[in-house]
Amino acid sequence: MTEVLAPAGTPAPVVAKVHAETAKILARADVREKLGALGMELIGNTPAQFADVIKAEIPVWAKVIKASGAKATE
């Protein structure tokens, strides 16, 4: 899975432009074919939908990290 991300606080018009241009590229048959051949699944959800996915995943992965005993290091 590969996502397109931007830093927190990126202005909404910039996010919308990046999303629109990315969607145009991912709509191309040649791009879809090449990415599919690499095993990528193209979802193409909206920025808001993707934010919801991330929010839903945080507690899941927090539990995994806590159970593993992993610690952040510098």
Beta strands, then each sheet from edge to edge (+ up, - down):
end
